[in-house]
Amino acid sequence: KEAGKEVRKAERTFGKVGKNNDPWILQLYDWIQARKDIILSSCKAIDMDDVGKVKHGEFMDILLAFQCATEENDLKTVLALQDKNKEGVIDYTDFLLAKKWVNKNFIASAFEGKKKKGKKKGKKGGKKGKFKLIMPICIQDEGPRTFGGAPPEVYIPKHIHFTDTERFDRDMPPKHPLQDDSAWYIQSPAKTFVNMIEAAKNADLDSLKDAFDRGISIDTRDRYYKTPLMIACAIGNIKVVKFLLEKGAAVNLRDNFKWTPLHHACHAGQLDIVQLLIQNGAEIDAATINGGTPLTRAIESSSSSVVQFLIDKGCKIRTENKNGLSPMDMAYAWADASVFDIVKTKWDSLPVPKDNKGKGKADKKKRPQTAGNADGNAQVKKLPEEGLAPLPRKGSILQAASALAGGLDEKETIMYTPKKAWTEQSSTAELIQERVVRRDRFGWEVDFSDFQMPFEQNISKKLMLFEAEEDA
């Protein structure tokens, strides 16, 4: 509620002239905050007398030396706001706080908690405040800004498809991508950024494809260490999962609770995604921070097909989480009758575990053999047979001359890069078919705002049963 109040206050003041909140001022503030330490050290190097101040020209030279994108006249305006007494010098420590030249609604320090002054304790002692337990959930910062003051790497440019709709649309595309020359006479939309995780969640494959082509890692994590593949598995979007796996996404990375993409897919109860991950090398018995496995996640979602598939694939069933609960206990507490029968049938078929107490010394570990053939004999590298051409020496003069000559042969590319090419769009019929497939996967309820994933549906059913028992 308090955060919403501050956001609305900032929205009311944004764009008003004379409020020190012009877009270029805010961009300069973000740019300086990302380089605060190096700017401070540069100012101290110039400030030989250690008075905490430098001249206007010296401070401007420091900013320009670090390739500040702000216009020089705008920098002079900012320096004038900082030096209101017109002393000709800048207090660089105070400047970095930005309280004199940036609207307070946009300064990061304005939202930091203020230290309360200690009250004098009486004879009976001061009044104790509420105890707040800090939950040590592992999160990470979004990272530094990228080149040119752009957002951190996890935020990628959003691919916005625009065209002359009087000439082309998704059902009447151009015959060739370069036939769409709309960019030459239609104003391009403003550049916006989207979180890579949100792009995967919304199936924005064009934005993801552009980011990967620019060299952004496909396994970029958000602040909760989740990758795009984890999110695609969690929402059950098989199309995005296939796209990410084809691009080389890692299948065994873990988030802050040590969930792998397979855990998320089992929790979503999607058999085809689980099968696809297993085919691509997903670890079937990976344990979370609490000891949960993909099997227990499938049991929690009461997905009988996924549970049966994992058991058929040979997953471990005699496991326990940190609360001492086995998959059998989880099935009894969470699953419906069909899932419980599947787990119980497999559980009863397993042999009774042997008691290892009093067992003699374990067998000595075998010494690892040297890589070789099946008989254990080390393989010997064969020398070239007589009569064959000799191997070239690394220091050969001819080889060096050939490499030097090869380096001088520069090739000039004549590839044409268009201003904009048509982005392939799904036709209306294809979009309808995707909607049909989605209904077949999740049921007709998927089109409504109150749709719940399998785990949420299972929890809702359990709660309704508990309420019915209490009413009875």
N, C-alpha and C positions, 0 to 999 in steps of 0.2 A: 504493500500500500504506500509506504514512504517512497519507495523507488519510483512508483508510478507518478507520485506527486512531483518529484524532481524532474522526471522526463517531460511532463506536461509544462512545467515551468521553463525548461530549456526550449521546448517547441514554440512557446509564445514569444520568446526573445530572439529566436533564430531568424536571421535575415533582416532585422531592423537596423537601419543605418545609425551609426554613432554609438552602438552598444558593444563595440570591440568583439563582435562575433561574426565578422565577415568570413566567408568560406576560406579565403586565402590565409586569414589569421589563424583559423583553427588548423589548417593544414600545416602552417609553419610551426604551430605549437606541438603538433604530433611529431613533426620531423625533428624538432629540438629535443623532445622528451626521449626519442629513440637514440639520440647521440649526446645525451646530457653529460656523461662521464668524460668523453673525449673532448667536448667543447670546454668543460671545466678545467681539464688538465692543460689544454692549449692556452687558456687565459692565464693560468697560474705561471706558465712558462714565460709569458710576456711581462707579467706583473712582478718585476724584479724586486720592488720595494715591499711587496706583500701587503698592499693596502686594500686589496679586494676590488680594485677598479682599473679599467682600461679605457683608452680613448675610443671615440665613436668609430673612427676609421679603422683602428686595429681590430675592434670587435667585428666590424663588417667584413674585414678581410678574412677573419677566421671562419665566418659562416660561408663566405663564397669559396674558400679553400676546400670546404667539405661538400661543394656542389649543391648549395642551397638553391632550390627551384624558385624561390620567391623573387619578384622583381626588386631591383635596387631601390627604386622610389618607395616601394612598400616597406622595405627594410628600414629606410630612413624614417618613415612614419612611425614604425614600431619603436625605434630608438628614441624618437622624440616623446612618445608616450611614457617610456621608461624614465627618461631624464627630464622630468617636468620642471626642475629648477634651472635647466639650461646651463649645467656646469661643464658640459663637453666631455663628460666621462660616464661610463656605465658600470654600475655595481653588478658584476656578472653573476654572483650568487643570487642576488635578488631578481635578476632578469630571468634566470632559469625557473624561478618560482612562478613567473608570469602573472602575478596578481595585478600588475599595473597596466598590462596591455592585452589581457584576455578576459572576457566576461567570466565572472566567478561561477556561472552555471556550467562552464565547460572545463574548469580546472580540476584535475584529478585530486589534488590535495584538499579541495573543498568537501570531498565526500569521505575523507578519512575520519575515523573516530577521534573525538576530542578527549584529551585526558581530563578527568574530573579532579578538581582540587580536593585534597584530603581534608576531611572534617576532623576537628579535635574530638577525641574520645572523652566521654565523661567518666565518672567513677565506675559506672557499670559497663563501660565499653561501648564502642560504636555499634550501630545497627548493621547486622550482617545482610549483605545482598543475596540475590538468588545465585545459586551455584550453576554454572554453565559448563557442561562437559563438552570438550572439543572432540569432535568425531574425526579421527585421522584417516579420512578417505583419500586415497592416492589420486591426485589430479595434477595436471601440468599446465604451465602457461601456454598461451596460444603461439608464443614465439615472437621474435622481433619483426618489425616491419620490413618488407622486402624493398627492392631497389625503387627509388623515386618516391618514397613515402607511401607505397601501396600497402594494403593490409597484410597480415601474416600469411604464410604459405598455405594454411588450411583454407583460406578464402580465395577462391578462384574466380576469374572473370566469367560472368554469366553469358552464355551464348544466346543472343537474341536474334531470332530469325525475322527479318523484315523484307518486304517485297512490295511491288506494285500489284495490289490485289485486283485491279481491273484487268491485269494481264495473266497473272499466275495465282494459283492456290494449291492446296494439298491434293485436290482431285484433278487439277489441270496444271501439272508441273511443266517446266520448260523441257524441251527435247534434249538439251545439253546444259550442264550446270552454268557454263559461261554465257548462256543466252539471257540469263537474268542480269541485266545491267541496271537494275533499279537503284543501286548505290550511287550512281552518277547523277541522279536527279531527285532522289528522296533523301531527306536529312537522316543521318544515322542516329539511332537512339543513344541516350547517354549511357556511358559505361557503368555497369553495376557489378557488384561482387556477391557471391553466394558461398556459404560454407560447403566444403566438399561433402561432408556427411549429409547435409540437407539435400544436395544434388543427387546423392545416391538414394536417399529416402524418397525423393520425388521423381525418380527415374529420369533425371535430366542427363541423358547419355551424351548429348552434344557438348555440354559444358565440361563433363568429365573427359571426353575425348580430346577437346582442345587443351585441357590442362596437362594430360599425359603427353600430348605431342610437344608441349613446351618444356617437358622434362620434369614436371612435378611427380613425385613418387606416388605410385598407386596405393601404397600402404601408409599414406599420411594419416596421422592420428589426431583426434580432437582432444579436448582437455581431459576427457575420461579414458583416453588411450584406445578409443574405438576406431576401427578402420571402416572405409566404405563397404567392404565385404561383410563385416559384422552387421552393419545396419541393414544391408540388403537381405541378409539371412533372417534377421529379426522380424522384418515386415513381410517376408515370404515372397519376394519378387524374383522369380526364377529368371526373368529376362536380364535384370541387372546383375544377378549372380553369374550367369553365363558370360556376360560381357566382361566382368571384372576378372574372372578366371582365365578367359582368353587373353587378357592383357597381362597376365602373370601375377595376380594377387596372391599373397601368401595365405595358406589355409590354416596355419597353426599358430598365428600370433595371438596374444592374449590382451584383454583389456584390464582395467584397474582391479577387477574382481577375478582375474585370471580365467574369464570365459573366452573360449575360442569361437570361431564362426560356427562350428558344429554344435556347440552348446546353444547358440542363438537359434539355429535352424531347428533343433529338436524342441526347443521351447515354443517355437512357432508352429510345430506340428506338421511341417511340410516334408513329405516323404521324398519327393523328387529332388529337392535341394539337398537333403541328407545324403541321398544316393550319389549325387553329383560331387559333394565334398569328399565322401569316402573314396570315390574313384580317383580324385585328385590328391590323395595322400593325407587326408585329415586323420588325426590321431583319435581313435575310437574310444579310448579310455582316459582321455585328458581330464585331470582333476582341477576343480576351481579352488579358490582360496578357502572355501568351506568344505572341500572334499567332494562336492557334487560332480557327477559324470554326465555325459550326454544321455545315458540311459535314464538317470533320475530326472533330468530335465524333460524328457519325453513322457515319463510317468506323471510328472506334475501337470503337464498339459493334457493328460489322459488321451494320448494319441496312440491307439492300438497298432496301427500300421507301422509307425516309426519304431515302437517298442519291439514288435515282432521282427522287423528288419535288423535292428541292432543285435538282438539275441541270435538271429540266424547268422550274423556276421561274426559271432564269437566274442562279443564284448564281455567283460568281467561282470559277474552278477553278485559275487560274494565280496562286496565292498561296503565300507562304512564312511559316513561323513563325520565331521567333528562333533556332531551331537550323538554319535553312536548309532545312527539310523541306517539300515540297509535298504536296498531297492525293494525288498519285500515289505519292510515297514512303510516305505514311502507309498507303495501301491495300496496298502491297506488304508492309509490316511488320505491319499489324494485321488486315486484313480477310480474309474467306474468298474463294474463287474467284469467286463471283457478284458480290460488291461490287467486287472488283478488275476484273472484266470491264466493269462499268458505268462505272467511273472511267476505265479505259483507252480505252474506246470514245469517250467524250466528249473525253478528252485528245488522242487522235489526230485527231479531227475539227477541232480548233482550228487556225487558221493559225499559222504560225511567227512568233513575235514579232519585230518589226523592231528593228534595232540603231539606237538613237537617237544614237549617238556621231557627232559631226561635223555634226549637224543644225543648220541655221541658226537665227537668232533666232526664238523662238516668236512666234506671231501676237500682236499687241497685243490686250489684253483690251478687249472692247467696253464702252463706257460704259453703265452701266445706264440704261434708259429710264424716264422718268416714267410712273407708272401711268396707263394710258389705254386707248384702243381698239386694234384690231389695226394701224392705220396709224401708231401711235406718237404721235398727237395727244392731248394731255392732255384729260381729261374736264372739262367745265365744269359746275359745280353750277347746275341750273336754278332760277330764281326762280318763285314761285307765279304762275300765270296770273291775268289780270284776271278779276274776277267770282267768284273763289274766296274762301273765308273766310280772313282774314289769320292768320298764325301768331301764337300768344300770346307776349307779351313775358315774359322771365324775371322782370322786376321788377314785374309787374302786381300791383296792389293786390287785384284780385278773385281772382287766383290764390293770393296769400298768405292771403287770408281763407278761401278754400276749403280750403287745406291745414290751416289752424288749426282750422277746424270739423271737418275729417275726423279730426284728432288727438283731439278731445274725445269722439268717438263710440267708446267702449270697449265691446268685446264680451265678454261673460262666457261662458266655455265650460261646457257642461253634460255634457261627455263623462265617462262612467263608466270608472274604471280599476279592474279587478278585482284582488283580492289575488293571484290566480294563474289563468292560463288553461291549457287543455290544449295541450301541445306536440305538433304533428303527428308521428306515428311511422310508420315503414315497417312494413307488415304482414309476417308471416312469409313469405308467398309472394313479396313484393317483395325481402326479404333473400336468399331462395334464388335469385331471378333475378339479383340483383347478384353473387352468388357465381358463377353460371354465366357472366355477362359477364366477370367477372375471369379465370376460367379460359380463356375464349376469347381474351382479350387476352394473357395471360402464359403460358398452358399449365397443365396439371394440377399441375405442381410448385409453383404459387403457394400451395397450401394447407399446405405443409410448412415447417418452421422453417429448413431449409437452402436455401430458395429464393434464387436469385441474379438480379439484374437483368441485362439484355442485355450491358452492358459487363463485368460480373463474369463472366458465362458465357463471353464471348469470351476474357477473360484466362485463365480456368481451362483452356479448351481449348488455348490456346497453351502454357501451362505443361506440360500433359500431353504435348503433342507434343515439347517440348524434353526432357522426362524420358525419353520413348521413344527419342529420338535418342541421348541419352547412354548409355542402357542397351544400345543396339544397338552 
